[in-house]
Amino acid sequence: MNNLLSTEKDTDSLETLKNLTVTVYICQILTFALAGFPLLVGVAINFYKRNAVQGTWLESHFNWQIKTVWMTLAGFALAGLFFTMGLEIGLFILLPTLILLVYRIVIGWTTLAANQPIKNIS
């Protein structure tokens, strides 16, 4: 009986963490509308709750989301640098960065919806 209660608690906890993972993906989507700020909120959630997902299939999603933020921020910074120097090459960096962000959100979200970990994290 005690095992049943602990399994039920673990299931509820995992569902809560899954909802938190969805929230971070939503933050990443909102980045397009709110100039990047939600991206930082989402990664803060990832770092704050990282220990809670350790050892679960959601850990791969948190790692995926964190890596997505680092790649996006690097792309934004590089594009911004070129834009401030007056070079249009910044556009050729910004567009692939945005496409990569969309790709990683779609892959992450669909994998999460299937209750699967992200395989071959890269």
C-alpha positions, 0 to 999 in steps of 0.5 A, a space after each residue: 500500500 505504501 508503494 502505491 502511494 509513493 508511485 502515485 506521488 511520483 506520477 503526480 510529481 512527474 506530471 508537474 515537472 512535465 507541465 513545467 517543461 511545457 511552460 519553458 517551451 511556451 516561454 521559448 515560443 513567446 521569445 518571438 513576440 516579447 524580444 527574447 525576455 521569455 527565453 531568459 525566464 524559461 532558462 531560469 526555470 530550467 536551472 532552478 528545477 534542474 535537480 528535480 528532473 535529474 534521473 527522469 526522462 524529462 532531464 533530456 528536455 531540460 538539457 535540450 532547452 538549456 542548449 537551445 537558449 545558449 545557441 540562440 543567445 550566441 546567434 543573437 549576440 553575433 547578429 547584433 554585433 554585425 548589425 551594430 557595425 552596419 553589416 547586413 551579414 547580421 541578417 544571414 546569422 539572425 535568420 538561421 538562428 531563428 530557424 534553429 530556435 523554431 526547429 528545436 522548439 518543434 522537436 522538443 515539444 513533439 517529443 514531450 507530447 509523446 512522453 519520450 526523452 530527446 535522443 542524441 542530444 545535440 
